[in-house]
Amino acid sequence: MTETMDYPMTRQGVRNLDYPIAKTTSGVNVGKGERTTSTIGGAVLAGIGLTWGGMEGLLFIAAGGALIYRGMSGHCPAYQAVGINTAEH
């Protein structure tokens, strides 16, 4: 996995070298254990949502689907937004 460094801009328009942001080119930013847990937890939530029905059921299905996506793809948009990467290097 290759990693490049990006630097945020200061108010003066120059790169702030004190706070580099690592960017991975593969897009995977979630570790193997987290991926497994997310997939299983998402399946459980989606299953609960299917049995409940109604608006609450739809919310559980949506949350479960998001966790399944996170687990299967290995990419978490929230982790990307704050610069967290728990994937093995």
VOBA-1610 file (N, C-alpha, C; in pm, whole numbers, padded with zeros to 5 digits, always signed):
BEGIN
Met+00085-00116+00000Met+00000+00000+00000Met+00090+00123+00000Thr+00066+00208-00095Thr+00146+00330-00101Thr+00073+00441-00029Glu+00150+00526+00030Glu+00094+00635+00108Glu+00158+00765+00064Thr+00078+00865+00038Thr+00130+00996+00004Thr+00092+01092+00115Met+00166+01198+00125Met+00137+01297+00228Met+00076+01420+00163Asp-00024+01472+00228Asp-00089+01594+00184Asp-00082+01691+00301Tyr-00077+01817+00274Tyr-00063+01917+00379Tyr-00176+02019+00368Pro-00243+02046+00480Pro-00348+02148+00476Pro-00288+02287+00455Met-00370+02375+00405Met-00325+02512+00380Met-00353+02601+00501Thr-00264+02695+00526Thr-00285+02792+00632Thr-00368+02908+00578Arg-00405+03000+00664Arg-00481+03117+00619Arg-00400+03205+00526Gln-00267+03195+00537Gln-00181+03275+00451Gln-00160+03212+00314Gly-00213+03092+00294Gly-00205+03029+00163Gly-00082+02942+00143Val-00012+02907+00249Val+00104+02818+00237Val+00071+02685+00305Arg+00145+02580+00270Arg+00120+02449+00329Arg+00166+02445+00474Asn+00083+02388+00561Asn+00115+02376+00702Asn+00187+02242+00721Leu+00320+02245+00727Leu+00400+02124+00734Leu+00396+02058+00871Asp+00336+02123+00970Asp+00327+02065+01104Asp+00218+01958+01113Tyr+00122+01957+01024Tyr+00009+01865+01031Tyr-00012+01791+00899Pro+00078+01699+00864Pro+00058+01625+00739Pro-00060+01530+00750Ile-00124+01506+00638Ile-00236+01414+00630Ile-00194+01300+00538Ala-00191+01178+00592Ala-00154+01062+00511Ala-00274+01019+00428Lys-00249+00993+00300Lys-00355+00946+00212Lys-00311+00812+00154Thr-00398+00713+00166Thr-00370+00584+00106Thr-00435+00577-00030Thr-00369+00513-00123Thr-00423+00505-00258Thr-00519+00389-00275Ser-00516+00290-00183Ser-00603+00174-00198Ser-00746+00202-00152Gly-00767+00297-00064Gly-00900+00328-00015Gly-00941+00249+00108Val-00865+00146+00143Val-00897+00065+00261Val-00840+00134+00383Asn-00926+00167+00479Asn-00880+00234+00600Asn-00936+00170+00727Val-00990+00047+00715Val-01046-00025+00829Val-00973-00158+00841Gly-00930-00192+00961Gly-00857-00315+00986Gly-00943-00440+00973Lys-00877-00556+00964Lys-00945-00683+00939Lys-01046-00718+01050Gly-01008-00702+01176Gly-01099-00734+01286Gly-01221-00643+01286Glu-01199-00515+01261Glu-01311-00420+01255Glu-01404-00452+01138Arg-01346-00495+01027Arg-01428-00529+00911Arg-01519-00647+00941Thr-01464-00748+01006Thr-01543-00866+01041Thr-01656-00829+01138Thr-01621-00751+01240Thr-01721-00708+01338Thr-01829-00623+01273Ser-01791-00533+01184Ser-01888-00448+01116Ser-01983-00530+01030Thr-01930-00628+00959Thr-02014-00710+00872Thr-02114-00791+00953Ile-02067-00856+01060Ile-02157-00936+01143Ile-02259-00847+01214Gly-02214-00737+01272Gly-02306-00645+01340Gly-02408-00586+01244Gly-02365-00553+01123Gly-02457-00499+01023Gly-02563-00600+00982Ala-02522-00726+00969Ala-02619-00830+00934Ala-02722-00849+01046Val-02675-00842+01170Val-02767-00855+01284Val-02866-00738+01285Leu-02814-00616+01270Leu-02903-00498+01269Leu-03004-00505+01154Ala-02958-00543+01035Ala-03050-00553+00921Ala-03155-00660+00947Gly-03116-00772+01006Gly-03213-00877+01039Gly-03317-00830+01139Ile-03273-00756+01240Ile-03368-00701+01337Ile-03464-00605+01268Gly-03410-00522+01180Gly-03494-00427+01107Gly-03599-00496+01020Leu-03560-00608+00961Leu-03656-00682+00878Leu-03771-00740+00960Thr-03742-00781+01083Thr-03848-00839+01166Thr-03938-00731+01227Trp-03883-00614+01255Trp-03962-00508+01318Trp-04059-00443+01222Gly-04010-00405+01105Gly-04094-00333+01010Gly-04112-00188+01053Gly-04186-00113+00978Gly-04211+00027+01008Gly-04087+00115+00993Met-04099+00237+01043Met-03990+00334+01031Met-03867+00290+01111Glu-03890+00233+01231Glu-03778+00186+01312Glu-03702+00076+01240Gly-03776-00013+01177Gly-03714-00122+01101Gly-03630-00070+00986Leu-03682+00032+00917Leu-03606+00090+00807Leu-03476+00154+00855Leu-03481+00218+00971Leu-03359+00278+01026Leu-03255+00170+01061Phe-03302+00060+01119Phe-03211-00050+01150Phe-03153-00111+01023Ile-03235-00126+00921Ile-03187-00181+00794Ile-03082-00088+00732Ala-03107+00042+00736Ala-03011+00138+00681Ala-02879+00135+00758Ala-02886+00133+00890Ala-02764+00127+00971Ala-02690-00004+00946Gly-02764-00113+00938Gly-02703-00242+00910Gly-02637-00245+00773Gly-02703-00188+00675Gly-02646-00180+00540Gly-02518-00099+00536Ala-02515+00011+00610Ala-02393+00092+00615Ala-02279+00015+00679Leu-02308-00059+00785Leu-02204-00139+00849Leu-02157-00254+00759Ile-02250-00315+00687Ile-02211-00422+00594Ile-02122-00365+00484Tyr-02157-00249+00431Tyr-02073-00184+00329Tyr-01933-00157+00384Arg-01927-00104+00506Arg-01799-00073+00569Arg-01714-00199+00584Gly-01779-00307+00627Gly-01707-00432+00647Gly-01660-00495+00517Met-01745-00494+00417Met-01710-00559+00290Met-01609-00478+00209Ser-01623-00347+00208Ser-01532-00265+00127Ser-01403-00230+00201Gly-01409-00226+00334Gly-01291-00187+00411Gly-01269-00036+00412His-01368+00038+00367His-01357+00185+00362His-01462+00248+00452Cys-01418+00341+00535Cys-01510+00413+00623Cys-01498+00562+00593Pro-01603+00624+00539Pro-01597+00767+00508Pro-01571+00854+00631Ala-01622+00814+00748Ala-01598+00891+00870Ala-01450+00887+00907Tyr-01388+00768+00897Tyr-01244+00757+00924Tyr-01166+00843+00825Gln-01208+00843+00700Gln-01138+00923+00599Gln-01147+01072+00632Ala-01263+01116+00678Ala-01283+01258+00708Ala-01192+01308+00818Val-01165+01223+00918Val-01081+01266+01030Val-00938+01214+01021Gly-00907+01141+00912Gly-00769+01097+00891Gly-00727+00973+00970Ile-00823+00888+01009Ile-00791+00766+01084Ile-00772+00650+00986Asn-00671+00567+01012Asn-00649+00448+00931Asn-00608+00335+01024Thr-00697+00236+01042Thr-00668+00123+01129Thr-00629-00001+01050Ala-00619+00011+00918Ala-00579-00103+00835Ala-00433-00137+00861Glu-00399-00266+00850Glu-00261-00309+00871Glu-00174-00252+00760His-00056-00212+00796His+00036-00152+00697His+00130-00254+00644
//
